Amino acid sequence: MNVDAQGVVHEGDEAFRRLHAISNAPIFGYTEPLIGQGAVGGPFNAVHDTSLATAAAVIRILRGDRAGDIRIPPLEFSTPRFDWREMQRWRIAEDRLPPGSEIYFRDRTSWERYRGQIALVCAIILFQSATIWALLLERRRRQYFQIEASRRSAELAHLNRYSTAGELTASIAHGINQPLGAILTNAETLQLMLKSPAPDLRDISEVVDDIHRDNKRASEVILRLRNLLKKAPSKVTSADLNDIVRDTVQMLSPYAAMRKCDLNSVNCSELLPFKGDQVQIQQILVTPNRKRS
């Protein structure tokens, strides 16, 4: 029990709590029970050390020693102890404490509280990151090989078109020579008609139309050959299969005539729309049928 200046008796802990509630300055103490009740801290008298010294004196008295002969050396203060919560309240920095001080009631950091969980989450994130990186690398390699395969396929198709063009060389030459010869004949006929004293304009117009028609035929043969041999990536477009078959038959007609065989095609009365590479479809139609391994 504590007695104030006016002689009023107070229970120790209750008096300290009331004082702590209205205090405008940090409270330091030297008795160990104050730590945790509101005292900032200090070099306390350790209850454990005091209890050991008291018990040793009692044992000596019980053994027959006189109490006046017992000399107990002064007890030193224990390691300074401080309350982390009070330090935060009064903004007392840790570096201002005496060396070797012990701090109680310190709030543990997130790492100290959830060290295992944080380590597990980090391991999972690292594993997922490694997996994603490996999948992205595999996807990039797959795209590279797909592009490389497409390029090689395009080169092979181009070589096949050259091979097909070589087999149709005679047909192509005949397809060009025939309209060119007709143009030459019509041109010579036109010269003779112009030298006549009274040329017939109607006949001249017909000859010019023939020259224009034969020139168009030769241009179409060259255009077909150019499209067949053109080195370009596969291009998917919409077209009518009837038109491709019709153009292919016209290109192969001279070749069939040289072989003395009939070449006929029956086109569908309705549209046959499809999406694909028209040059590759035409190449399939003109490629000779042979066994492939």
C-alpha positions as CSV (number, residue, x, y, z in Angstrom):
1,M,0.0,0.0,0.0
2,N,1.2,3.5,-0.8
3,V,0.3,6.7,1.1
4,D,0.2,10.0,-0.6
5,A,1.1,13.4,0.8
6,Q,-2.3,13.8,2.4
7,G,-2.1,10.5,4.1
8,V,-4.5,8.7,1.8
9,V,-3.7,5.0,1.3
10,H,-3.7,3.7,-2.3
11,E,-3.2,0.3,-3.7
12,G,0.1,0.4,-5.6
13,D,-1.0,-0.9,-9.1
14,E,-4.2,1.2,-9.1
15,A,-2.3,4.3,-8.2
16,F,0.2,3.8,-10.9
17,R,-2.5,3.2,-13.6
18,R,-4.3,6.4,-12.6
19,L,-1.0,8.3,-12.7
20,H,-0.2,6.8,-16.1
21,A,-3.6,7.8,-17.5
22,I,-3.1,11.5,-16.9
23,S,0.7,11.7,-17.2
24,N,2.1,14.1,-19.9
25,A,5.6,12.7,-19.7
26,P,7.1,9.2,-19.9
27,I,7.3,7.2,-16.6
28,F,10.4,5.3,-15.8
29,G,10.7,2.8,-12.9
30,Y,13.0,0.3,-11.2
31,T,10.6,-2.4,-10.0
32,E,10.0,-5.2,-12.5
33,P,6.2,-5.4,-12.2
34,L,5.9,-1.9,-13.7
35,I,7.0,-3.2,-17.1
36,G,4.0,-3.8,-19.1
37,Q,1.7,-1.7,-17.0
38,G,2.7,1.7,-18.4
39,A,6.3,2.3,-17.5
40,V,8.6,3.0,-20.4
41,G,11.3,0.9,-18.7
42,G,14.6,1.1,-16.9
43,P,17.2,-0.9,-15.0
44,F,14.8,-2.9,-12.8
45,N,15.3,-4.9,-9.7
46,A,14.7,-8.5,-10.9
47,V,12.1,-10.3,-8.8
48,H,13.9,-13.6,-9.6
49,D,17.2,-12.4,-8.2
50,T,15.5,-10.9,-5.1
51,S,13.6,-14.1,-4.5
52,L,16.8,-16.2,-4.8
53,A,18.6,-14.0,-2.2
54,T,15.6,-14.1,0.2
55,A,15.3,-17.9,-0.1
56,A,19.0,-18.3,0.6
57,A,18.7,-16.2,3.8
58,V,15.6,-18.1,5.0
59,I,17.4,-21.4,4.5
60,R,20.4,-20.2,6.6
61,I,18.1,-19.1,9.4
62,L,16.3,-22.5,9.3
63,R,19.6,-24.2,9.6
64,G,20.4,-22.2,12.8
65,D,22.2,-19.1,11.7
66,R,21.5,-15.9,13.5
67,A,19.7,-13.4,11.3
68,G,22.1,-10.6,12.5
69,D,25.0,-12.6,11.2
70,I,23.6,-12.9,7.7
71,R,25.1,-10.4,5.3
72,I,23.4,-10.2,1.9
73,P,25.4,-8.3,-0.7
74,P,23.6,-5.5,-2.5
75,L,21.7,-6.7,-5.6
76,E,22.6,-5.1,-8.9
77,F,20.1,-3.9,-11.4
78,S,19.2,-6.4,-14.1
79,T,19.6,-5.7,-17.8
80,P,17.5,-2.6,-18.7
81,R,14.1,-3.5,-20.0
82,F,11.8,-1.3,-22.0
83,D,8.2,-1.5,-23.3
84,W,8.0,-1.1,-27.1
85,R,4.4,0.3,-26.9
86,E,5.4,3.1,-24.5
87,M,8.5,3.9,-26.6
88,Q,6.2,4.3,-29.6
89,R,3.8,6.4,-27.6
90,W,6.5,8.9,-26.5
91,R,8.5,8.6,-29.7
92,I,11.7,7.3,-28.0
93,A,14.1,6.0,-30.6
94,E,15.7,2.6,-30.0
95,D,19.2,4.0,-30.5
96,R,18.8,6.2,-27.4
97,L,18.5,3.1,-25.1
98,P,21.5,1.9,-23.0
99,P,23.6,-0.8,-24.8
100,G,22.3,-4.3,-24.3
101,S,18.7,-3.3,-23.4
102,E,15.9,-5.7,-23.8
103,I,12.7,-4.6,-25.5
104,Y,9.4,-6.3,-24.6
105,F,6.0,-6.3,-26.4
106,R,7.6,-5.4,-29.7
107,D,5.2,-5.8,-32.7
108,R,6.4,-8.5,-34.9
109,T,6.9,-7.7,-38.5
110,S,4.9,-9.4,-41.3
111,W,8.0,-11.5,-42.1
112,E,8.3,-12.6,-38.5
113,R,4.6,-13.5,-38.3
114,Y,4.2,-15.1,-41.6
115,R,7.6,-16.2,-42.6
116,G,6.6,-19.7,-43.7
117,Q,3.6,-18.5,-45.6
118,I,5.6,-15.7,-47.4
119,A,8.3,-18.2,-48.3
120,L,5.8,-20.6,-49.7
121,V,4.0,-17.9,-51.8
122,C,7.4,-16.7,-53.1
123,A,8.4,-20.2,-54.0
124,I,5.0,-20.7,-55.9
125,I,5.5,-17.4,-57.7
126,L,9.0,-18.3,-58.7
127,F,7.8,-21.7,-59.9
128,Q,5.0,-20.2,-61.9
129,S,7.3,-17.6,-63.4
130,A,9.7,-20.3,-64.5
131,T,6.9,-22.3,-66.0
132,I,5.5,-19.3,-67.9
133,W,9.0,-18.4,-69.1
134,A,9.5,-22.0,-70.4
135,L,6.0,-21.9,-72.1
136,L,6.8,-18.6,-73.8
137,L,10.1,-19.9,-74.9
138,E,8.5,-23.1,-76.3
139,R,5.8,-21.0,-78.0
140,R,8.5,-18.8,-79.6
141,R,10.4,-21.8,-80.8
142,R,7.2,-23.3,-82.2
143,Q,6.3,-20.1,-84.1
144,Y,9.9,-20.1,-85.5
145,F,9.6,-23.6,-86.8
146,Q,6.2,-23.0,-88.2
147,I,7.5,-20.0,-90.1
148,E,10.5,-22.0,-91.3
149,A,8.2,-24.9,-92.4
150,S,5.9,-22.4,-94.3
151,R,9.0,-20.9,-96.0
152,R,10.3,-24.3,-97.0
153,S,6.9,-25.3,-98.2
154,A,6.6,-22.2,-100.3
155,E,10.1,-22.8,-101.8
156,L,9.1,-26.4,-102.6
157,A,5.9,-25.3,-104.2
158,H,7.8,-22.7,-106.3
159,L,10.2,-25.4,-107.5
160,N,7.3,-27.6,-108.4
161,R,5.8,-24.8,-110.4
162,Y,9.1,-24.4,-112.3
163,S,9.1,-28.2,-112.9
164,T,5.5,-28.0,-114.2
165,A,6.3,-25.0,-116.4
166,G,9.3,-27.0,-117.9
167,E,6.9,-29.9,-118.8
168,L,4.5,-27.4,-120.4
169,T,7.3,-25.5,-122.3
170,A,6.1,-26.8,-125.7
171,S,2.5,-26.0,-124.9
172,I,3.4,-22.5,-123.7
173,A,5.5,-21.9,-126.8
174,H,2.7,-23.0,-129.1
175,G,0.2,-20.9,-127.1
176,I,2.4,-17.8,-127.7
177,N,3.5,-18.6,-131.3
178,Q,0.0,-19.2,-132.6
179,P,-1.4,-15.7,-131.7
180,L,1.9,-14.1,-132.6
181,G,1.8,-15.8,-136.1
182,A,-1.8,-14.7,-136.5
183,I,-0.8,-11.1,-135.6
184,L,2.0,-11.2,-138.1
185,T,-0.3,-12.5,-140.8
186,N,-3.0,-10.0,-140.0
187,A,-0.4,-7.2,-140.0
188,E,0.8,-8.2,-143.5
189,T,-2.7,-8.3,-144.7
190,L,-3.4,-4.9,-143.3
191,Q,-0.4,-3.5,-145.1
192,L,-1.7,-4.8,-148.4
193,M,-5.1,-3.5,-147.8
194,L,-3.8,0.0,-147.0
195,K,-1.8,0.0,-150.3
196,S,-4.9,-0.6,-152.3
197,P,-6.4,2.4,-154.1
198,A,-9.8,2.1,-152.3
199,P,-9.3,0.2,-149.0
200,D,-12.4,-1.2,-147.3
201,L,-12.6,0.3,-143.8
202,R,-14.9,-2.5,-142.6
203,D,-12.3,-5.2,-143.6
204,I,-9.6,-3.1,-142.0
205,S,-11.6,-2.9,-138.8
206,E,-12.0,-6.6,-138.7
207,V,-8.3,-7.2,-139.2
208,V,-7.5,-4.8,-136.4
209,D,-10.0,-6.6,-134.2
210,D,-8.2,-9.9,-135.0
211,I,-4.9,-8.4,-134.1
212,H,-6.3,-7.1,-130.8
213,R,-7.8,-10.5,-130.0
214,D,-4.6,-12.4,-130.8
215,N,-2.5,-9.9,-128.8
216,K,-4.9,-10.5,-125.8
217,R,-4.5,-14.2,-126.2
218,A,-0.7,-14.0,-126.1
219,S,-0.9,-11.6,-123.1
220,E,-3.1,-14.1,-121.3
221,V,-0.7,-16.9,-121.9
222,I,2.2,-14.9,-120.5
223,L,0.1,-13.7,-117.6
224,R,-0.8,-17.3,-116.7
225,L,2.8,-18.3,-116.9
226,R,3.9,-15.4,-114.8
227,N,1.3,-16.2,-112.1
228,L,2.4,-19.8,-112.1
229,L,6.1,-19.0,-111.7
230,K,5.6,-16.1,-109.3
231,K,7.5,-16.5,-106.1
232,A,5.1,-15.2,-103.4
233,P,3.8,-16.4,-100.1
234,S,0.5,-18.3,-100.0
235,K,-2.4,-15.9,-100.3
236,V,-5.9,-16.9,-99.4
237,T,-8.6,-15.3,-101.4
238,S,-12.2,-15.9,-102.4
239,A,-12.7,-17.1,-106.0
240,D,-15.0,-19.2,-108.2
241,L,-13.6,-22.7,-109.0
242,N,-15.2,-22.6,-112.4
243,D,-13.0,-19.6,-113.4
244,I,-9.8,-21.4,-112.3
245,V,-10.8,-24.6,-114.2
246,R,-11.6,-22.5,-117.3
247,D,-8.2,-20.7,-117.2
248,T,-6.4,-24.0,-116.7
249,V,-8.1,-25.6,-119.7
250,Q,-7.2,-22.7,-121.9
251,M,-3.6,-22.9,-120.8
252,L,-3.5,-26.7,-121.5
253,S,-5.4,-26.6,-124.8
254,P,-2.3,-26.1,-127.0
255,Y,-0.5,-28.9,-125.1
256,A,-3.5,-31.2,-125.7
257,A,-3.6,-30.3,-129.3
258,M,0.1,-31.2,-129.7
259,R,-0.6,-34.6,-128.1
260,K,-3.5,-35.0,-130.4
261,C,-6.0,-35.6,-127.6
262,D,-9.2,-33.9,-126.7
263,L,-9.4,-31.8,-123.6
264,N,-12.9,-31.0,-122.3
265,S,-14.3,-29.6,-119.1
266,V,-17.8,-29.2,-117.9
267,N,-18.3,-26.2,-115.7
268,C,-21.0,-26.0,-113.1
269,S,-23.9,-23.8,-113.9
270,E,-23.8,-22.4,-110.3
271,L,-21.0,-20.6,-108.6
272,L,-18.4,-22.8,-106.8
273,P,-17.0,-20.4,-104.2
274,F,-14.0,-21.3,-102.2
275,K,-11.2,-19.7,-100.2
276,G,-7.6,-20.6,-100.9
277,D,-4.5,-19.8,-103.0
278,Q,-5.6,-19.7,-106.6
279,V,-2.1,-20.3,-108.0
280,Q,-1.7,-23.5,-105.9
281,I,-5.1,-24.8,-107.0
282,Q,-4.1,-24.2,-110.6
283,Q,-0.8,-25.9,-110.0
284,I,-2.6,-29.0,-108.6
285,L,-4.8,-29.1,-111.8
286,V,-1.9,-28.9,-114.2
287,T,0.5,-31.2,-112.4
288,P,0.7,-34.6,-114.2
289,N,-0.7,-37.4,-112.2
290,R,2.2,-39.5,-110.9
291,K,2.8,-41.7,-107.9
292,R,4.3,-39.9,-105.0
293,S,6.2,-41.6,-102.2
